[in-house]
Amino acid sequence: MLAVLANRIYRHLFLAQVIALVGTGLATVALGLLAYDIAGADAGAVLGTALAIKMVAYIGIAPLVGAYSDRLPRKKLLVAMDMVRAGVALVLPFVDAVWQVYLLIFLLQSASAAFTPTFQATIPEILPDEEDYTNALSLSRLAYDLESLLSPVLAAALLAVISFHWLFAGTSIGFAISALLVVTSTLPHRQAASKVIENVWRKTTRGARIYLKTPRLVGLLAVTLAAAAGSAMVIVNTVVIVKGMGGSEGDVALALAAYGGGSMLAALLLPRMLRFVSDRTVMLAGSAMLAIALFALGILALGWSVLVAGWLILGAAYALCVTPGGRLLRRSSAEPDRPALFAAQFALSHVCWLVAYPVAGQIGASFGMKNAFLALAGLAAVGVIMALWRWPGHDPAQVAHEHPELPADHPHLAEHGTAEHKHAYVIDEIHSHWPGRV
């Protein structure tokens, strides 16, 4: 897995990701404590609303950036968004009202909505070999997991000597270093974008239209709904559950670390697992694990040991759900459309979190944690059922099809033949729908 770090450009980008994630991890702990400091027992509802605002920013901004990314200088965009995030993090310690939290979260996450899909779409261009890219996806998942595991531990250590407000400074430093590492990277030139002229609406929705016409990606979105149900419970309600047990701020960090530890274990196993088991099988298994674990936590007596074990299982299941997603996106797109498709995944997947975060926060605050667990278990089960229904078990890369609508002298037919032919199939200008589907 680590051999992929021999690629200098990827190594710089991976380090940028890791350092920014450490800062983000500190902010995750600090934001929960800030919400508790401002709103007390209603912290879960405040966090749920704040994270819903984050999702609105993601859903609105990412498609616009994906649509026009071919016209933007990629390196300058990435660096500028890192610096915006660094600046917002510096302001967060000074807020003293809930509306201020909401405003700054919107600004911070709008910058992330521009940065993240652009960053993700760059990696397949740097690592064209599928095995290298699979290893990079697992390393990326591992980076997220290490952030979940180590950042809360680091936060717990820092909280012993400083106020939680100072944790936001670590976030700002992380984003600044990330920007510096991107500056020192030589990013590949993009392929020429499509020459088809589209209006603003069609260009902005291009990635989503490709996504929703590709059966395996509809399945990915359904699996993401299950993943969102599990992660929303952890992110929104950990601080409320632990504080309700009489736990300390350090215990909050340790509970979040348990979730990260489970995810890290799954990420370490995935590269070998995916050599023998299909993406579909792994991701469906993970989503089913999430639904079962959430249901079990809703009916069991919730003590500290049960919470830690449950968070470990939820973390492992979450990694199984989301880590292979990049492989599906790469497989389902031509290179010129890849930024738009990654942006569509970023936006559409966060629709799932837009549903899950308020459910976790509002039901937990109004009806208790057991009901929140059960409601999110139901949401995860919906994701599992939808994925089984819309994602075919037989999903070859090369699909047999015909083009009766094309003239006989069309270049595509000259390359592949005028009769039924087979090649790696993606939705594009020539292939406007999936064979067998309209």
C-alpha positions as CSV (number, residue, x, y, z in Angstrom):
1,M,0.0,0.0,0.0
2,L,2.8,2.4,0.9
3,A,4.6,1.9,-2.4
4,V,2.3,4.4,-4.0
5,L,3.9,7.2,-1.9
6,A,7.0,6.8,-4.2
7,N,5.1,9.1,-6.6
8,R,6.3,12.6,-5.5
9,I,3.2,14.5,-6.6
10,Y,0.8,12.1,-4.9
11,R,3.1,12.1,-1.8
12,H,2.8,15.9,-1.5
13,L,-1.0,15.8,-2.0
14,F,-1.4,13.0,0.5
15,L,0.6,14.8,3.1
16,A,-1.5,17.9,2.5
17,Q,-4.6,15.8,3.1
18,V,-3.2,14.3,6.3
19,I,-2.2,17.6,7.8
20,A,-5.4,19.3,6.9
21,L,-7.3,16.4,8.4
22,V,-5.5,16.6,11.7
23,G,-6.5,20.3,11.9
24,T,-10.1,19.3,10.9
25,G,-10.1,16.7,13.6
26,L,-9.2,19.2,16.3
27,A,-12.0,21.4,15.0
28,T,-14.5,18.5,15.1
29,V,-13.9,18.1,18.8
30,A,-13.8,21.9,19.5
31,L,-17.0,22.5,17.5
32,G,-18.9,20.0,19.6
33,L,-17.6,21.5,22.8
34,L,-18.3,25.0,21.5
35,A,-21.9,24.0,20.7
36,Y,-22.2,22.5,24.3
37,D,-20.7,25.7,25.8
38,I,-23.3,27.9,23.9
39,A,-26.4,25.7,24.0
40,G,-25.9,23.2,26.8
41,A,-28.1,20.1,26.5
42,D,-29.4,21.3,23.2
43,A,-25.9,21.0,21.7
44,G,-27.0,18.0,19.6
45,A,-29.8,20.0,17.9
46,V,-27.3,22.9,17.3
47,L,-24.7,20.6,15.8
48,G,-27.4,18.9,13.7
49,T,-28.5,22.2,12.2
50,A,-24.9,23.4,11.7
51,L,-24.1,20.2,9.9
52,A,-27.2,20.5,7.8
53,I,-26.0,24.0,6.8
54,K,-22.7,22.4,5.8
55,M,-24.6,20.0,3.6
56,V,-26.5,22.9,1.9
57,A,-23.2,24.5,1.1
58,Y,-21.8,21.3,-0.3
59,I,-24.8,20.6,-2.4
60,G,-25.0,24.1,-3.9
61,I,-21.3,24.9,-4.4
62,A,-19.8,21.6,-5.6
63,P,-21.7,21.2,-8.8
64,L,-20.9,24.8,-9.9
65,V,-17.2,24.2,-9.3
66,G,-17.3,20.8,-11.0
67,A,-19.1,22.3,-14.0
68,Y,-16.5,25.1,-14.5
69,S,-13.4,23.4,-13.2
70,D,-11.9,23.1,-16.7
71,R,-11.8,26.9,-16.8
72,L,-10.2,27.4,-13.4
73,P,-6.5,27.1,-12.6
74,R,-6.6,24.0,-10.5
75,K,-3.6,24.7,-8.2
76,K,-4.6,28.3,-7.5
77,L,-8.2,27.1,-6.7
78,L,-6.9,24.5,-4.2
79,V,-4.5,26.9,-2.5
80,A,-7.1,29.7,-2.3
81,M,-9.7,27.4,-0.7
82,D,-7.2,26.2,1.9
83,M,-6.4,29.8,2.9
84,V,-10.1,30.7,3.1
85,R,-10.6,27.7,5.5
86,A,-7.6,28.8,7.5
87,G,-9.0,32.3,7.9
88,V,-12.5,31.1,9.0
89,A,-11.0,28.7,11.6
90,L,-9.2,31.6,13.2
91,V,-12.5,33.4,13.7
92,L,-14.5,30.5,15.2
93,P,-13.0,30.8,18.8
94,F,-14.5,34.3,19.1
95,V,-18.2,33.4,18.5
96,D,-20.7,33.7,21.3
97,A,-24.0,33.1,19.5
98,V,-25.5,30.2,17.6
99,W,-26.2,32.2,14.4
100,Q,-22.5,33.1,14.2
101,V,-21.6,29.4,14.3
102,Y,-24.0,28.8,11.5
103,L,-22.6,31.6,9.3
104,L,-19.0,30.6,9.7
105,I,-19.8,26.9,9.1
106,F,-21.4,27.9,5.8
107,L,-18.3,29.9,4.7
108,L,-15.9,27.2,5.8
109,Q,-17.8,24.4,4.1
110,S,-18.4,26.4,0.9
111,A,-14.6,26.5,0.6
112,S,-14.4,22.8,1.3
113,A,-17.1,22.1,-1.4
114,A,-14.8,23.8,-3.9
115,F,-11.6,22.1,-2.7
116,T,-12.5,18.5,-2.0
117,P,-14.0,17.2,-5.3
118,T,-11.3,19.1,-7.2
119,F,-8.7,17.4,-5.1
120,Q,-10.3,14.0,-5.4
121,A,-10.7,14.2,-9.2
122,T,-6.9,15.0,-9.5
123,I,-5.8,11.7,-7.9
124,P,-6.9,9.3,-10.7
125,E,-4.9,11.5,-13.2
126,I,-1.8,11.2,-11.0
127,L,-2.2,7.4,-10.5
128,P,-3.6,5.9,-13.7
129,D,-2.9,2.3,-12.6
130,E,-6.0,0.8,-10.9
131,E,-4.1,-1.0,-8.2
132,D,-2.1,2.1,-7.4
133,Y,-5.4,4.1,-7.2
134,T,-7.0,1.4,-5.0
135,N,-4.1,1.7,-2.6
136,A,-4.4,5.5,-2.7
137,L,-8.1,5.2,-1.8
138,S,-7.3,3.0,1.1
139,L,-4.5,5.4,2.2
140,S,-6.9,8.2,1.9
141,R,-9.5,6.3,4.1
142,L,-6.6,5.5,6.5
143,A,-5.8,9.2,6.7
144,Y,-9.4,9.9,7.6
145,D,-9.3,7.1,10.1
146,L,-6.0,8.3,11.7
147,E,-7.5,11.7,12.0
148,S,-10.5,10.2,13.8
149,L,-8.2,8.2,16.0
150,L,-5.3,10.5,16.7
151,S,-6.8,14.0,16.5
152,P,-9.3,13.3,19.3
153,V,-6.4,11.8,21.4
154,L,-4.3,14.9,20.6
155,A,-7.3,17.1,21.4
156,A,-7.7,15.3,24.8
157,A,-4.1,15.9,25.6
158,L,-4.3,19.6,24.6
159,L,-7.5,20.1,26.6
160,A,-5.7,19.1,29.7
161,V,-3.6,22.3,29.4
162,I,-5.6,24.8,27.2
163,S,-9.1,25.9,26.5
164,F,-10.9,24.1,23.6
165,H,-11.0,27.5,21.8
166,W,-7.3,27.1,21.0
167,L,-8.0,23.9,19.1
168,F,-9.3,26.0,16.2
169,A,-5.8,27.5,15.8
170,G,-4.5,24.0,15.0
171,T,-7.2,23.8,12.3
172,S,-5.9,27.0,10.8
173,I,-2.3,25.8,10.8
174,G,-3.3,22.6,9.2
175,F,-5.0,24.3,6.3
176,A,-2.1,26.7,5.8
177,I,0.4,23.8,5.6
178,S,-1.9,22.0,3.2
179,A,-1.8,25.0,0.9
180,L,2.0,25.1,1.0
181,L,2.2,21.4,0.0
182,V,-0.2,22.0,-2.9
183,V,2.0,24.9,-4.1
184,T,5.0,22.6,-4.2
185,S,3.2,20.0,-6.3
186,T,3.2,19.8,-10.1
187,L,-0.4,18.9,-11.1
188,P,-1.1,17.2,-14.4
189,H,-2.7,19.1,-17.3
190,R,-6.4,18.4,-17.8
191,Q,-7.6,16.8,-21.0
192,A,-9.6,19.1,-23.3
193,A,-13.2,19.5,-22.1
194,S,-16.2,18.5,-24.1
195,K,-16.7,20.7,-27.2
196,V,-20.5,20.4,-26.8
197,I,-21.9,23.9,-25.9
198,E,-24.3,23.7,-23.0
199,N,-26.2,26.3,-21.1
200,V,-25.4,27.0,-17.4
201,W,-28.1,24.7,-16.1
202,R,-27.1,21.7,-18.3
203,K,-23.4,22.3,-17.6
204,T,-23.9,22.5,-13.9
205,T,-26.0,19.4,-13.8
206,R,-23.9,17.4,-16.3
207,G,-22.1,15.4,-13.6
208,A,-25.4,14.6,-11.8
209,R,-27.0,13.4,-15.1
210,I,-24.1,11.1,-15.8
211,Y,-24.2,9.9,-12.2
212,L,-28.0,9.1,-12.1
213,K,-27.9,7.3,-15.4
214,T,-25.2,4.9,-14.2
215,P,-26.8,2.0,-12.2
216,R,-23.7,1.3,-10.1
217,L,-23.5,4.9,-9.1
218,V,-27.2,4.9,-8.1
219,G,-26.2,1.9,-5.9
220,L,-23.3,3.9,-4.5
221,L,-25.7,6.7,-3.6
222,A,-28.0,4.3,-1.8
223,V,-25.0,2.8,0.2
224,T,-24.0,6.4,1.0
225,L,-27.4,6.9,2.6
226,A,-26.7,4.0,5.0
227,A,-23.2,5.4,5.7
228,A,-24.6,8.8,6.5
229,A,-27.1,7.3,9.0
230,G,-24.2,5.8,11.0
231,S,-21.8,8.7,10.8
232,A,-24.5,11.2,11.6
233,M,-25.3,9.5,14.9
234,V,-21.6,9.5,15.9
235,I,-20.8,13.0,14.8
236,V,-23.9,14.7,16.2
237,N,-24.6,12.8,19.4
238,T,-21.3,11.5,20.8
239,V,-20.8,14.6,22.9
240,V,-24.4,14.4,24.3
241,I,-24.3,10.7,25.0
242,V,-20.9,10.8,26.7
243,K,-21.8,14.0,28.7
244,G,-25.1,12.3,29.7
245,M,-23.1,9.4,31.2
246,G,-21.1,11.9,33.2
247,G,-18.1,11.6,31.0
248,S,-15.4,14.3,30.5
249,E,-14.3,16.2,27.4
250,G,-11.5,13.7,27.2
251,D,-14.0,10.8,27.1
252,V,-15.8,12.5,24.2
253,A,-12.5,12.5,22.3
254,L,-11.8,8.8,23.2
255,A,-15.3,7.7,22.0
256,L,-14.6,9.4,18.6
257,A,-11.2,7.7,18.6
258,A,-13.0,4.3,18.9
259,Y,-15.0,5.1,15.8
260,G,-11.9,6.1,13.9
261,G,-10.1,2.9,15.1
262,G,-12.8,0.7,13.6
263,S,-12.7,2.5,10.3
264,M,-8.9,2.3,10.2
265,L,-8.9,-1.5,10.7
266,A,-11.3,-1.9,7.8
267,A,-9.2,0.4,5.6
268,L,-6.1,-1.7,6.2
269,L,-7.9,-4.8,5.1
270,L,-9.7,-3.4,2.1
271,P,-6.9,-3.5,-0.6
272,R,-6.4,-7.2,-0.2
273,M,-10.1,-7.8,0.2
274,L,-11.0,-6.0,-3.0
275,R,-8.7,-8.4,-5.0
276,F,-11.1,-11.2,-4.3
277,V,-14.4,-9.6,-3.5
278,S,-16.4,-7.2,-5.7
279,D,-16.9,-3.6,-4.7
280,R,-20.7,-4.2,-4.6
281,T,-20.4,-7.1,-2.1
282,V,-18.1,-5.2,0.2
283,M,-20.2,-2.0,0.2
284,L,-23.5,-3.8,0.6
285,A,-22.0,-5.8,3.5
286,G,-20.9,-2.6,5.2
287,S,-24.3,-0.9,4.8
288,A,-26.0,-3.9,6.3
289,M,-23.6,-3.9,9.2
290,L,-24.5,-0.3,9.8
291,A,-28.2,-0.9,9.9
292,I,-27.8,-3.9,12.3
293,A,-25.4,-2.1,14.6
294,L,-27.7,1.0,14.9
295,F,-30.7,-1.2,15.6
296,A,-28.7,-3.1,18.3
297,L,-27.5,0.1,20.0
298,G,-31.1,1.3,20.0
299,I,-32.4,-1.7,22.0
300,L,-29.4,-2.4,24.3
301,A,-28.7,-0.7,27.6
302,L,-26.1,2.0,26.5
303,G,-23.1,1.9,28.9
304,W,-19.6,3.0,28.2
305,S,-18.3,-0.4,27.0
306,V,-21.4,-0.9,24.7
307,L,-20.9,2.6,23.3
308,V,-17.2,2.0,22.5
309,A,-17.9,-1.4,20.9
310,G,-20.7,0.0,18.9
311,W,-18.6,3.0,17.7
312,L,-15.9,0.5,16.6
313,I,-18.4,-1.5,14.5
314,L,-19.9,1.6,13.0
315,G,-16.5,2.9,12.1
316,A,-15.5,-0.4,10.3
317,A,-18.8,-0.6,8.5
318,Y,-18.6,3.0,7.4
319,A,-15.2,2.4,5.8
320,L,-16.5,-0.6,3.9
321,C,-19.3,1.6,2.5
322,V,-17.4,4.6,1.4
323,T,-13.8,3.6,0.6
324,P,-14.4,1.8,-2.8
325,G,-16.5,4.7,-4.1
326,G,-13.7,6.3,-5.9
327,R,-13.1,3.1,-7.9
328,L,-16.7,3.2,-9.1
329,L,-16.5,6.9,-10.1
330,R,-13.2,6.3,-12.0
331,R,-14.7,3.3,-13.8
332,S,-17.9,5.2,-14.7
333,S,-16.4,8.3,-16.3
334,A,-14.2,9.5,-19.2
335,E,-11.4,11.7,-18.0
336,P,-12.8,15.1,-19.2
337,D,-16.0,14.4,-17.3
338,R,-14.3,13.2,-14.1
339,P,-14.2,16.5,-12.2
340,A,-17.9,17.0,-12.8
341,L,-18.7,13.4,-11.7
342,F,-16.6,13.6,-8.5
343,A,-18.4,16.9,-7.8
344,A,-21.8,15.2,-8.4
345,Q,-20.8,12.5,-6.0
346,F,-19.8,15.1,-3.4
347,A,-23.0,17.0,-3.8
348,L,-25.5,14.1,-4.1
349,S,-23.9,12.1,-1.3
350,H,-24.2,15.1,1.0
351,V,-27.9,15.1,0.3
352,C,-27.8,11.9,2.4
353,W,-26.1,13.7,5.2
354,L,-28.6,16.6,4.9
355,V,-31.3,14.1,5.8
356,A,-29.3,12.2,8.4
357,Y,-27.9,15.0,10.5
358,P,-31.2,16.7,11.4
359,V,-32.7,13.2,12.1
360,A,-29.8,12.4,14.5
361,G,-29.9,15.8,16.2
362,Q,-33.6,16.6,16.4
363,I,-34.9,13.1,17.3
364,G,-32.1,12.7,19.8
365,A,-32.9,16.0,21.5
366,S,-36.7,15.6,21.4
367,F,-37.3,11.9,21.8
368,G,-34.1,10.4,23.3
369,M,-31.1,8.6,22.0
370,K,-32.7,5.2,21.7
371,N,-35.3,6.5,19.3
372,A,-32.5,8.3,17.4
373,F,-30.7,5.0,17.0
374,L,-33.8,3.3,15.7
375,A,-34.7,6.0,13.3
376,L,-31.3,6.0,11.8
377,A,-31.3,2.2,11.7
378,G,-34.4,2.5,9.5
379,L,-32.8,5.1,7.3
380,A,-29.8,2.7,6.8
381,A,-32.1,-0.2,6.0
382,V,-33.7,2.0,3.3
383,G,-30.2,2.5,1.8
384,V,-29.5,-1.2,1.8
385,I,-32.8,-2.1,0.1
386,M,-32.4,0.6,-2.5
387,A,-28.8,-0.5,-3.3
388,L,-29.9,-4.1,-3.8
389,W,-32.7,-3.0,-6.1
390,R,-30.8,-0.5,-8.3
391,W,-27.3,-1.9,-8.4
392,P,-27.2,-5.0,-10.7
393,G,-25.3,-8.0,-9.3
394,H,-23.8,-8.5,-12.8
395,D,-22.0,-5.2,-13.5
396,P,-19.3,-5.7,-16.2
397,A,-17.0,-2.8,-17.2
398,Q,-17.5,-3.6,-20.9
399,V,-21.2,-3.6,-22.0
400,A,-22.5,-4.8,-25.3
401,H,-24.6,-2.2,-27.2
402,E,-25.6,-0.7,-30.6
403,H,-25.8,2.8,-32.1
404,P,-28.7,2.8,-34.6
405,E,-28.9,6.6,-34.2
406,L,-25.4,7.2,-35.5
407,P,-24.5,7.7,-39.2
408,A,-22.5,4.8,-40.7
409,D,-19.4,6.9,-41.1
410,H,-19.3,8.1,-37.5
411,P,-15.8,7.9,-36.0
412,H,-17.1,5.8,-33.0
413,L,-18.5,3.2,-35.4
414,A,-15.4,3.2,-37.4
415,E,-13.4,2.4,-34.3
416,H,-15.8,-0.2,-32.8
417,G,-17.9,-1.5,-35.7
418,T,-21.4,-0.8,-36.9
419,A,-23.0,-3.9,-35.4
420,E,-23.4,-4.6,-31.7
421,H,-20.1,-4.0,-30.0
422,K,-18.5,-3.9,-26.6
423,H,-16.2,-1.5,-24.8
424,A,-15.7,0.2,-21.4
425,Y,-19.1,1.9,-21.1
426,V,-19.6,5.4,-19.6
427,I,-22.4,7.9,-20.1
428,D,-21.2,10.7,-22.5
429,E,-22.3,12.6,-25.6
430,I,-22.5,9.4,-27.7
431,H,-23.8,7.1,-24.9
432,S,-26.7,9.0,-23.5
433,H,-28.3,6.2,-21.5
434,W,-27.4,2.8,-20.0
435,P,-28.2,-0.2,-22.2
436,G,-31.6,-1.6,-21.3
437,R,-32.6,1.6,-19.5
438,V,-34.0,4.8,-21.0
